């Protein structure tokens, strides 16, 4: 009787309940993470200049979404420093803003590689961008 109970217990542990199955992620999974708006001063000494922008990050897996949210404080900090480091010239044109978005993407990917071992983020773009 004891052998039968042990065998039944082992068999039950080997079965994976339906609710425990991981949800399959489609190959074309895309998700966007909207970051809270950034406000930073830029341009160095002299007249105070400000930039306000909204950033959206594109991820392709639920694990990437989790990793970005987990490291959000460091990601936001590094983006604020990037924005503060800019000059009026580096924010003036759309092409300059696209270049800045690529730099921000690289920063986010570097943080995730350092902390998680994988870049996770496939794109980053500004959904609004205002300088004053």
Secondary structure, DSSP 8 states (H G I E B T S, - for coil): -HHHHHHHHHHHHHS--GGGS-----TT--EEEE---EEEEESSSSS-EEEEEEEEEEESSHHHHHHHHHTHHHHHHHHHHHHHT--SGGGSSHHHHHHHHHHHHHHHHHHHHHHHSS--EEEEEEEEEEE-
